[in-house]
């Protein structure tokens, strides 16, 4: 899965295995340099900037075609809001999307291009804003709390926004894939006094589901995770609270750790006796697979529409 012209500079697992200067293993068979690279998308997606620019252009085009979203607040902080795209159908299902960006970058306004196919299909779309981890006093724990409160708000206020609260679907990509996993493994009854099936079904795309290797990587410089946080915030360690069928998706040109994370999460869900579908995008990298969510015939877009009963 190497890219022409750059394979010799990339710390693939095969290259690490042949490198006699590799340091001691930090996680599985990866030394510190290889582990850090496996949590750095730029290393494994050399076209990252081009794909990001393409999707930014797609976003501007989508924003020009869609009616402007309404803004709904789910909390008191300025960032705690939802861009809500109304499909024009009363009692329609809701598709809530949690964006990626290393838990640090991006806003709901950047993801109208993801919203458009679901609005056209007949679903309301909720793009959730939450704090960048650098600006959140409570760190990742605070962000997980925010997205859980946002989903609870959508469920509790479904009638107010002409939606069907019994058909609330959640999806997320990258760090948003982790957040979607955290939402799907929420103790809704214990933490919110809500039914355990708040979310009808979900999709986690290219996410991180056990945060221990993340804690051991360079990312912990800004996440500051400890063992207790890893245990509390890792969806793979909270499967007793999973009460919805899920789709887990990744691309074969993602980093080795992002591929492994998705495979291991899906296997853990299956082993727990829960319903899971593993969707693999052949030759797609981390950013290319996100684009398929914005295409009703794309790998994850079609899967999401099928999960919602539109195809």
N, C-alpha and C positions, 0 to 999 in steps of 0.2 A: 504494500500500500504506500510505498514511497513515491514522492513527486519528483519528476524529472528535474535534474539540475540542482536539487537541494538535499537529496538523501544523505550525502556524505557529511552534511553539517547538522543533521537532526539526530537527537539522542533517542532513536527508536530502541525498543527493548532488544532487538537483535544486535544492534551496534553496541549497546551497553554490555551484553553478554560476551562480546568479543574484545572488549576494551579491558586490557589487563590493569589499567590505571584506575578502574572504577573503585569507588570507596565501599565501605561496608553497607549492607542492605539496611535500609531504613523502613521500607514497607514492602512486603512480599519480596520480589527479587530486585527491587529498585533501590539504587543508592540515592543520596540526597539530590544530586544534580538531575538524575533521571526522574525522580518523583516530582521535583519542582517543574521540570519540563512537561510532565504529564498533567499538570494543573495550570499550564500556560497555553491557551488556545492558539496564540500567534505562532508557536513553535510547530504545531501540526496543521495549521491552516494558513499557508503562505499567501492565499488570495483574500485574506480576511478583510483588508481595507476595501478592496473592490466589491466584495459581496455586501459589506456594510453600506457602501455608497449606493449600490443598486437598490437595496431595500429602503434606504432613505428616500430615494426617488419614488419608489413604489408607494411609500407612505404619503408623500405630498400629493400624488395622484389620487390615492384613496380619499384623503381629506377633502379634495376638491369635488369628489363625486358624492360623498356621504353628507347627510344633514349633520350639522354640528352636534356633538354630544351634549347632553345635560350633565351637570356636575352634582354629585351627591356626596355629602360628607358622612363618613362613618366614625369619625373621631374628632377631637378638638384641635389637634395639631394641623398646621396649614397644609401639610402634605397628605393628610389622611382623607383622601377623596377618591371618587370613582368617576371616570369618564364613561357615561352610559349612552350607548347607541341604541335607539329605539327602532325596531324593525317595522313598526306600524301595525303589528298584530297584537290585539289584546289577549292576554293569557298565554303568550309565547314562552318557550323555554328560555333560560339564560345561559350564556356561555361566558364564564369569567376567565380572564387571562392574566397570568402573573409573569411579568417580563424578566428577562435575565440581565446580565451586566455586572457579574461578580458581586452582587448585592450592593454595588456602589453607584452604578451608572444607569441612566435611562429614566424615562417617565412614560406615563400612559399615552401622552400625545404622540410618542414615537411609534405607536403600534396600531394606528388606524388601518394599516394595510393588513394586519392580522384580522381585524374586526370585519372587514368588508364581506368576505364570502359567507359568513354566518348571518350577518344582517340580511343579505340577499336571499339566503335560504329560508329565513323566517324565524330567526332567533334574536333576542336582545343580546347585546354584547356589553360586558362590564370590564373595562380596563382599569386595573387597580393600581393606584399610586401608594408608595410606602417609602419610608425614610432610607436614604443611603446609609449603609452601616457605619461609615465614618462619622455621620452626624447624629447617630442614634445613641443616646447615653447608655441604653441597655443593650447595645450591640445587636447581634443576630437574634437573641431572645426577644428583643423589642420588635424586630421586623416580623418574626413569626407571629407574635401576638397581634400585630397590625393586620396581617393578611387574614388571620383567623377571624378577627373582628369584622373585617370587610365582608367576608363570606357570610358571617352571621347576620350582618346588616341586610345583605341582599335577600337572604332567606326570610327574615322577619318583616321586611318591607316589600315583599313581592307584590302584594295587592296594590300598594301605593304606586308602583311603577308599572302596573299592568302586565305583570309577569306571573308565571306559574312557579311558585316556590317549590313544588314537588319535582320540578325538572330543572335543577340547578347543576350545571356541569362546570368543572374546573380544569384548566390546562395551564402548563407553565413550561418554559424552556430555560435550560442552563441553571443558573442560580434560581430562576423562577421555577424550574423543574423540581428543585429541592423544596421550594416554598409550596408548590402544589402538593408534593408528597407530605409536607407538614400539615397542610390543610386536610388532606385525606385521612391522616392519622390523628386527627383531633378528637379528644374526649368531649364530644359536644354536650352530652348530658351532664358530665361532671363539671365542666368548665363554664358552660353557657346555659345550662338548664334547657337544652334543645334536644329534639329527637336524635338518635345516633345516625340516622340516614339523611342528614342535612344535604349532603352532596349526593346527587343521583349516580354520577360516574365521573371519572377523571382521566387525564392524560399527562404523563410526566415525560418530557422530551429532553434527552441529554442532560439529566440532572445528577445530583450527588445525594446519595441516600444514607450512607454511613460516613459521618464527618471525621472519623479518626485519621484517615490519610490526608484529608484536607488540613487538619490540625498540625500534622507533621510536615506539611509543605510550606512554601514561601507565603501562601495566602494567610497563614496565621499571624503574619506581621500586622495585618489590619483587622483580622477577625478576633484575635485574642481568645480563642476557644480553650477551655480546660476540659478535663475528662468528664466532669458533671454536665457541662454544656453539650458536649458531643453526645452523651447518652440521652439527654432530654430533647435534643433537636434533630436527631437522626431518624428519619421516617422508618428505616429498616429495623429500628429497635422498638417501634411502637405499633407493630402490626396488629396487636390485639384491638386497636381502635379503628382499624380499616373496615369500613362497612359498605364499600361501594366497589363495583368492578372497575378495573383500571387498565389502561394501555400504557406500556413503557416503550419508548422509542429511542433509537440512537442510530448514528451513521457509521459505516465501516471505515471512514477516513477521520474519525475522531481520535482523540488521544487514547492510548491503551487503558488509562484509568477511567475515562468517561465511558468507554465501551464496557469495561468490567463492572463498573458501578451499576449500569443499567441491567446487565445480565444477572448479576448477583441479587439485585433488588427483585427482579421478576421471579427468580428462582425461590427467594425467601418468601415472597407472597404466595407462590404456588405451594410451597411446603407448608405454609400456615393454613392451607385449605381455602384460600381466597381466590377470587376470579381475576386472572391477569392475562393479557395478550402482549406478547413481545413483538414489536415491529422493527425491522432492521432495514435501514436505508443504504443500499449498495452504492458505494463510491461517494457518499455524501459526507462532508465535514460538518463541523459544529454549527457553522453559520448557514451553510446551504440547507441543512435539514430544517432550520427555522423557517426558511422561505417556503417550504412545502406546506406549512400550516396555513399560509395565506392563499393557497391554491386549492379550489374544491376538488381537483383531480390529482393533487399532490399526495405524497405518501402519508403525511400526518393529517393533512386537510381532509382527505377522503375518509380516513379512519375516524376522525372526530365527527364528521357529519353522519357517518354510519352509526357511531356510538349514540348520537342524539336522535337517530331514527329518521333522518332526512334522506338517506339512500339505502 
